[in-house]
Amino acid sequence: MADKAYRVVKSDVKGMNEKIQKHRRKIVRWTAFAAVFLLIGIAGIYIYLQTRTYSEYTVLKSAEREDSPGTQFEIFHGNILKYSKDGASFVDENNKLIWNQTYEMQSPMVDFCENYVAIADRKGDRVYIMDLSGSCGEIKTSMPIQRVEVAGQGLVAVLMEQDGTGYIQMYDKSGTFLAEGEVHTENSGYPLDIAISNDGKKLAVSLLDVNKGNVNTTITFFNFDAVGQNEIDNIVGQYSYADMVVPKVEFLTNDVMAAFGSQKTVIFEGAQKPKMKKEVAVKKEIRTIFYNDAYFGFVFDNENEETSYNMQIYDLRGAQVVSKDFEMEYDEIGFLENDEICVRNELECAIYTLRGVQKYHANFEKNIWKVMSVGRIRDYVFLIDGETQRIRLK
């Protein structure tokens, strides 16, 4: 048997490794190129959608709705709160009833926080406390109601006034009285507004003092938790502002409170003892204030300008986000659930993005009362006379 002949082949390991590394680099380059191309495409689509304008829409579905005269509308947890002098009802976008509350009020007003809503009779004596499933409690006061605020666990603060003295009363969600405080005009000033934090532990009061023609406003902070128990009358902070009126105070988040004054807006922050963090100067008379838990905005008259109004939006740090002029006369302006800004009158509606782009504008044949953003970037709910429409802009 003949011996087999073997040949030894010398492999080029270094060359093979270089080829493998070259191939890998090529794959990485193409993968990076594809990723960048994809990101550019996504960014382009996003910018296109953010800057595109619409004037028409398609109705995806609609539901008939019957409203009593004078009905007002608010959006609450993605559903619709309808309220009037005769009662309130909570329905979904298909007009399916969630709960109903009857009452008799001359001037109903509402306040929301998390899962609770308080419905009060301005200058009356009734407050109804509701949650997502229905009635929780009822309050009957002994003095005329000026303001009402509800906290995230259903605690309610009521500001009342009688014979020159302001009274602040606190109730739990069932309507049980908890505490009371008096604000004497001759000593502290006239109470203009109150605000309660989401957790119900902090209360802010705006007090106006007019003495010998001099105007002075004091913002007083109360803390009803352990920190406040160590302070006189639970007061954990006071800030005074000469020659300024502060008609509105509001906790935008649990720990951020804004005092909207005639000369400036002051932002306070603090979990226990709110401190002044930022002042935003106001150089013109404010026409409208609006806010949510991320931004606040103003509308000013434009004097000697081609456009009627100027809208300015700020974040909670006091930094300006956008300034936008617009001409449309409006009955209401406010933030939608997606932080867009809706400007509306009875027969006209405009929607602006936080970039200042007018995303949508149209005139309607029937009255439009409320707009709600839902789901996709082009989807909204329009509350029109006798009908609730879920629509998509096109």
VEXDREN-2710 file (C-alpha; in Angstrom, 1 decimal):
% VEXDREN-2710
k/r/px/py/pz
1/MET/0.0/0.0/0.0
2/ALA/1.4/3.3/-1.1
3/ASP/2.1/5.9/1.6
4/LYS/-0.2/8.9/1.4
5/ALA/1.4/12.2/0.7
6/TYR/0.4/15.1/3.0
7/ARG/1.0/18.8/2.1
8/VAL/1.2/21.3/4.9
9/VAL/-0.7/24.6/4.1
10/LYS/0.5/27.6/6.0
11/SER/-2.5/29.8/6.9
12/ASP/-2.3/33.6/6.9
13/VAL/-4.0/34.2/10.3
14/LYS/-3.0/37.9/10.4
15/GLY/-4.6/38.5/6.9
16/MET/-7.7/36.6/7.9
17/ASN/-8.1/38.8/11.1
18/GLU/-7.6/41.9/9.0
19/LYS/-10.4/40.8/6.6
20/ILE/-12.7/40.0/9.5
21/GLN/-12.1/43.4/11.1
22/LYS/-12.6/45.2/7.8
23/HIS/-15.9/43.4/7.3
24/ARG/-17.0/44.2/10.8
25/ARG/-16.1/47.9/10.3
26/LYS/-18.1/47.9/7.1
27/ILE/-21.1/46.4/8.9
28/VAL/-20.8/49.0/11.7
29/ARG/-20.6/51.8/9.2
30/TRP/-23.6/50.7/7.3
31/THR/-25.5/50.1/10.6
32/ALA/-24.6/53.6/11.8
33/PHE/-25.6/55.1/8.5
34/ALA/-28.9/53.3/8.6
35/ALA/-29.5/54.4/12.2
36/VAL/-28.7/58.0/11.3
37/PHE/-30.9/57.9/8.3
38/LEU/-33.8/56.4/10.3
39/LEU/-33.3/59.1/13.0
40/ILE/-33.3/61.8/10.4
41/GLY/-36.4/60.4/8.9
42/ILE/-38.2/60.2/12.3
43/ALA/-37.1/63.7/13.1
44/GLY/-38.3/64.9/9.8
45/ILE/-41.7/63.3/10.2
46/TYR/-41.9/64.8/13.8
47/ILE/-41.0/68.3/12.6
48/TYR/-43.4/68.0/9.7
49/LEU/-46.3/66.9/12.0
50/GLN/-45.3/69.7/14.5
51/THR/-45.3/72.4/11.9
52/ARG/-48.1/71.2/9.6
53/THR/-51.3/73.3/9.7
54/TYR/-54.9/72.0/9.2
55/SER/-58.2/73.6/8.5
56/GLU/-60.4/70.5/8.0
57/TYR/-61.2/67.3/9.9
58/THR/-62.8/63.9/9.5
59/VAL/-65.4/62.8/12.1
60/LEU/-64.4/59.4/13.4
61/LYS/-67.5/59.0/15.5
62/SER/-70.1/61.1/17.1
63/ALA/-72.8/61.0/19.8
64/GLU/-75.8/63.1/20.3
65/ARG/-75.9/65.2/23.5
66/GLU/-78.7/67.1/25.3
67/ASP/-77.7/70.1/27.4
68/SER/-79.8/72.4/29.5
69/PRO/-79.5/76.1/28.9
70/GLY/-76.4/77.7/30.4
71/THR/-74.4/74.4/30.6
72/GLN/-70.7/74.8/31.0
73/PHE/-68.1/72.1/30.2
74/GLU/-64.8/71.0/31.7
75/ILE/-62.5/68.1/30.9
76/PHE/-61.9/65.8/33.8
77/HIS/-59.8/62.6/33.5
78/GLY/-60.4/62.3/29.8
79/ASN/-64.2/62.6/30.2
80/ILE/-66.7/65.5/30.2
81/LEU/-68.1/67.3/33.2
82/LYS/-71.2/69.3/32.4
83/TYR/-72.6/71.7/35.0
84/SER/-75.3/74.3/35.2
85/LYS/-77.5/76.0/37.8
86/ASP/-79.6/72.8/38.0
87/GLY/-77.0/70.2/38.5
88/ALA/-73.9/68.4/37.1
89/SER/-73.3/65.2/35.2
90/PHE/-70.1/63.3/34.2
91/VAL/-70.2/61.6/30.8
92/ASP/-67.7/60.0/28.4
93/GLU/-67.1/61.0/24.8
94/ASN/-70.0/58.6/23.8
95/ASN/-72.3/60.6/26.1
96/LYS/-72.6/57.6/28.4
97/LEU/-73.5/58.7/31.9
98/ILE/-71.0/58.0/34.6
99/TRP/-72.7/60.0/37.4
100/ASN/-75.3/62.7/37.9
101/GLN/-75.7/65.2/40.7
102/THR/-78.8/67.5/41.1
103/TYR/-78.7/70.8/43.0
104/GLU/-79.8/74.4/42.8
105/MET/-77.2/77.1/42.5
106/GLN/-77.1/80.7/41.2
107/SER/-73.5/80.8/40.1
108/PRO/-71.8/77.3/40.1
109/MET/-68.0/77.1/40.0
110/VAL/-65.7/74.1/40.0
111/ASP/-62.2/73.1/41.1
112/PHE/-60.3/69.9/40.2
113/CYS/-57.4/68.0/41.7
114/GLU/-56.4/64.5/40.8
115/ASN/-59.5/62.3/41.2
116/TYR/-61.7/64.9/42.9
117/VAL/-63.9/67.9/41.9
118/ALA/-65.6/70.4/44.1
119/ILE/-68.7/72.2/42.8
120/ALA/-69.6/75.3/44.8
121/ASP/-72.2/78.1/44.6
122/ARG/-70.4/81.4/44.4
123/LYS/-71.9/83.7/47.0
124/GLY/-74.1/80.8/48.1
125/ASP/-73.7/78.2/50.8
126/ARG/-73.3/74.8/49.1
127/VAL/-70.4/72.7/48.0
128/TYR/-70.6/69.2/46.5
129/ILE/-67.6/66.9/46.6
130/MET/-67.4/64.4/43.8
131/ASP/-64.9/61.8/42.6
132/LEU/-64.7/59.7/39.5
133/SER/-67.5/57.4/40.5
134/GLY/-69.9/59.9/42.1
135/SER/-70.8/61.8/45.2
136/CYS/-68.6/61.8/48.2
137/GLY/-70.0/64.5/50.4
138/GLU/-71.8/67.8/50.7
139/ILE/-70.9/71.0/52.6
140/LYS/-73.3/73.7/53.9
141/THR/-71.7/76.9/55.0
142/SER/-73.0/79.6/57.3
143/MET/-71.5/82.5/55.2
144/PRO/-71.3/83.3/51.5
145/ILE/-68.7/81.4/49.5
146/GLN/-66.0/83.4/47.6
147/ARG/-63.5/80.7/46.6
148/VAL/-63.3/76.9/46.8
149/GLU/-60.2/74.6/46.4
150/VAL/-60.0/70.8/46.5
151/ALA/-56.9/68.7/47.2
152/GLY/-55.9/65.3/45.8
153/GLN/-57.4/63.3/48.6
154/GLY/-60.7/65.3/48.5
155/LEU/-59.9/67.8/51.3
156/VAL/-61.7/71.1/50.6
157/ALA/-60.8/74.6/51.6
158/VAL/-63.5/77.2/51.4
159/LEU/-62.9/81.0/51.5
160/MET/-65.9/83.0/52.8
161/GLU/-66.5/86.6/53.7
162/GLN/-68.9/88.4/56.0
163/ASP/-69.0/91.9/57.5
164/GLY/-65.4/92.7/56.5
165/THR/-63.9/89.5/57.9
166/GLY/-62.6/86.6/55.8
167/TYR/-63.1/83.0/57.0
168/ILE/-61.2/79.9/55.7
169/GLN/-62.8/76.6/56.6
170/MET/-61.4/73.1/55.9
171/TYR/-63.5/70.0/55.3
172/ASP/-62.7/66.3/54.5
173/LYS/-64.1/64.6/51.4
174/SER/-67.3/63.6/53.2
175/GLY/-68.1/67.2/54.1
176/THR/-67.0/66.9/57.7
177/PHE/-65.7/70.2/59.2
178/LEU/-62.0/70.0/60.2
179/ALA/-60.7/73.5/61.0
180/GLU/-61.4/77.2/60.6
181/GLY/-59.3/80.4/60.6
182/GLU/-60.3/84.1/60.5
183/VAL/-58.7/86.9/58.5
184/HIS/-59.6/90.3/59.8
185/THR/-59.4/93.0/57.2
186/GLU/-58.3/95.8/59.5
187/ASN/-55.3/93.7/60.6
188/SER/-54.3/91.5/57.7
189/GLY/-56.1/92.7/54.6
190/TYR/-58.9/91.5/52.4
191/PRO/-58.4/87.9/51.2
192/LEU/-58.4/87.8/47.4
193/ASP/-57.7/84.1/46.7
194/ILE/-56.6/80.8/48.3
195/ALA/-54.7/77.8/46.9
196/ILE/-54.2/74.4/48.5
197/SER/-51.5/71.9/47.5
198/ASN/-52.3/68.5/46.0
199/ASP/-51.5/66.7/49.3
200/GLY/-53.7/69.1/51.3
201/LYS/-50.8/70.0/53.6
202/LYS/-50.0/73.5/52.4
203/LEU/-52.4/76.5/52.0
204/ALA/-51.6/79.9/50.4
205/VAL/-53.6/83.0/50.9
206/SER/-53.4/86.3/49.0
207/LEU/-54.3/89.3/51.2
208/LEU/-54.8/92.8/49.9
209/ASP/-54.2/95.7/52.3
210/VAL/-55.2/99.2/51.2
211/ASN/-54.0/101.7/53.8
212/LYS/-54.1/105.5/53.2
213/GLY/-54.1/105.0/49.4
214/ASN/-51.2/102.5/49.5
215/VAL/-51.7/99.1/48.0
216/ASN/-49.9/96.1/49.6
217/THR/-50.3/92.4/49.0
218/THR/-49.1/89.7/51.3
219/ILE/-48.8/86.0/50.4
220/THR/-49.1/83.8/53.5
221/PHE/-48.3/80.1/53.5
222/PHE/-49.8/77.7/56.1
223/ASN/-48.6/74.2/56.7
224/PHE/-51.0/71.7/58.4
225/ASP/-48.4/68.9/58.7
226/ALA/-45.9/68.4/61.5
227/VAL/-43.7/71.2/60.3
228/GLY/-46.5/73.8/60.6
229/GLN/-47.5/72.6/64.1
230/ASN/-44.2/74.0/65.4
231/GLU/-45.1/77.5/64.0
232/ILE/-47.5/80.2/65.3
233/ASP/-50.9/79.7/63.6
234/ASN/-49.2/77.2/61.3
235/ILE/-47.7/80.0/59.3
236/VAL/-44.5/78.9/57.6
237/GLY/-43.9/81.9/55.3
238/GLN/-45.0/85.5/54.4
239/TYR/-44.0/87.6/51.5
240/SER/-45.2/91.2/51.0
241/TYR/-45.3/93.2/47.8
242/ALA/-45.9/97.0/47.7
243/ASP/-48.0/98.6/45.0
244/MET/-49.1/95.2/43.6
245/VAL/-52.3/93.3/43.6
246/VAL/-52.2/89.5/43.5
247/PRO/-55.7/88.3/42.5
248/LYS/-54.8/84.7/41.8
249/VAL/-52.6/82.1/43.5
250/GLU/-52.4/78.5/42.4
251/PHE/-50.4/75.4/43.2
252/LEU/-49.4/74.2/39.8
253/THR/-47.8/71.1/41.3
254/ASN/-47.7/69.8/44.9
255/ASP/-44.6/71.8/45.6
256/VAL/-44.7/74.7/43.1
257/MET/-47.0/77.7/43.7
258/ALA/-47.5/80.7/41.4
259/ALA/-48.7/84.1/42.6
260/PHE/-50.1/86.0/39.6
261/GLY/-49.6/89.7/40.3
262/SER/-50.3/93.0/38.5
263/GLN/-46.6/93.7/38.1
264/LYS/-45.0/90.3/38.2
265/THR/-45.6/86.6/38.7
266/VAL/-43.8/85.0/41.6
267/ILE/-42.9/81.3/41.6
268/PHE/-42.6/79.6/45.0
269/GLU/-41.2/76.2/45.5
270/GLY/-40.8/73.9/48.6
271/ALA/-42.2/70.7/50.0
272/GLN/-42.8/72.1/53.5
273/LYS/-41.9/75.9/53.5
274/PRO/-42.3/77.4/50.1
275/LYS/-39.6/79.8/49.1
276/MET/-39.5/82.4/46.3
277/LYS/-37.6/80.9/43.4
278/LYS/-38.3/83.2/40.4
279/GLU/-40.0/86.4/39.5
280/VAL/-41.4/87.0/36.0
281/ALA/-41.9/90.7/35.3
282/VAL/-45.2/91.8/33.8
283/LYS/-44.8/95.0/31.8
284/LYS/-48.4/95.3/30.5
285/GLU/-51.9/94.7/31.8
286/ILE/-52.8/91.0/31.7
287/ARG/-55.9/90.2/29.8
288/THR/-56.0/86.4/30.6
289/ILE/-54.1/83.9/32.8
290/PHE/-54.1/80.2/32.0
291/TYR/-52.0/77.3/33.3
292/ASN/-51.5/73.6/33.8
293/ASP/-49.1/71.5/35.8
294/ALA/-46.1/72.2/33.5
295/TYR/-46.7/75.7/32.1
296/PHE/-48.4/79.0/32.7
297/GLY/-49.4/81.6/30.1
298/PHE/-50.6/85.2/29.7
299/VAL/-52.5/87.1/27.0
300/PHE/-51.9/90.8/26.6
301/ASP/-53.5/93.4/24.4
302/ASN/-51.3/94.5/21.5
303/GLU/-51.4/98.3/21.4
304/ASN/-50.8/99.9/18.0
305/GLU/-50.0/96.6/16.4
306/GLU/-51.4/94.8/13.4
307/THR/-52.4/91.8/15.6
308/SER/-54.8/92.1/18.5
309/TYR/-53.2/90.0/21.2
310/ASN/-49.9/88.6/22.3
311/MET/-49.6/85.2/24.1
312/GLN/-46.6/84.3/26.3
313/ILE/-46.0/80.9/27.7
314/TYR/-43.5/80.1/30.5
315/ASP/-42.3/76.8/32.1
316/LEU/-42.3/76.3/35.9
317/ARG/-38.7/77.7/36.2
318/GLY/-40.0/81.0/34.8
319/ALA/-38.3/80.6/31.4
320/GLN/-40.2/81.8/28.4
321/VAL/-41.2/79.0/26.0
322/VAL/-43.0/81.0/23.3
323/SER/-44.3/84.4/22.5
324/LYS/-47.0/84.5/19.8
325/ASP/-49.2/87.2/18.3
326/PHE/-52.7/86.4/17.2
327/GLU/-55.8/88.2/16.0
328/MET/-58.7/85.9/16.9
329/GLU/-61.3/87.2/19.4
330/TYR/-61.8/84.6/22.1
331/ASP/-64.0/83.5/24.9
332/GLU/-61.6/81.0/26.3
333/ILE/-57.9/80.1/26.1
334/GLY/-56.2/77.2/27.9
335/PHE/-53.9/74.2/27.7
336/LEU/-55.2/70.9/26.3
337/GLU/-54.1/67.6/27.7
338/ASN/-51.2/67.4/25.4
339/ASP/-49.9/70.9/26.4
340/GLU/-51.1/72.5/23.1
341/ILE/-53.0/75.8/23.5
342/CYS/-56.6/76.1/22.4
343/VAL/-58.1/79.5/21.6
344/ARG/-61.9/79.4/21.2
345/ASN/-65.0/81.5/20.8
346/GLU/-68.5/80.2/20.0
347/LEU/-68.0/79.7/16.3
348/GLU/-64.2/79.6/15.9
349/CYS/-61.3/77.6/17.2
350/ALA/-57.5/77.7/16.9
351/ILE/-54.9/75.3/18.3
352/TYR/-51.3/76.3/18.8
353/THR/-48.3/74.1/19.6
354/LEU/-45.6/75.1/22.2
355/ARG/-43.5/76.1/19.2
356/GLY/-45.9/78.9/18.4
357/VAL/-47.2/77.1/15.3
358/GLN/-50.9/77.5/14.6
359/LYS/-51.7/73.8/14.1
360/TYR/-55.4/74.2/13.4
361/HIS/-57.9/77.0/12.7
362/ALA/-61.5/76.8/11.5
363/ASN/-64.9/78.5/11.7
364/PHE/-67.9/76.4/12.7
365/GLU/-71.6/76.6/11.7
366/LYS/-72.7/75.5/15.2
367/ASN/-71.3/76.6/18.6
368/ILE/-68.2/74.8/19.8
369/TRP/-67.9/74.7/23.6
370/LYS/-64.9/72.6/24.4
371/VAL/-61.9/70.8/22.8
372/MET/-60.1/67.8/24.2
373/SER/-56.9/66.2/22.9
374/VAL/-57.0/62.4/22.8
375/GLY/-54.8/59.6/21.5
376/ARG/-52.9/60.4/18.3
377/ILE/-51.3/63.7/17.4
378/ARG/-54.2/64.6/15.1
379/ASP/-57.1/63.3/17.2
380/TYR/-59.4/65.5/19.3
381/VAL/-62.9/65.6/20.8
382/PHE/-65.0/68.6/19.8
383/LEU/-68.0/69.5/22.0
384/ILE/-70.4/71.1/19.5
385/ASP/-74.1/72.1/20.1
386/GLY/-76.0/68.9/20.6
387/GLU/-73.1/66.6/19.6
388/THR/-69.8/65.2/20.8
389/GLN/-67.5/64.5/17.9
390/ARG/-64.2/62.5/18.0
391/ILE/-62.3/63.9/15.0
392/ARG/-59.0/63.6/13.1
393/LEU/-57.4/66.6/11.5
394/LYS/-56.7/66.3/7.8
END
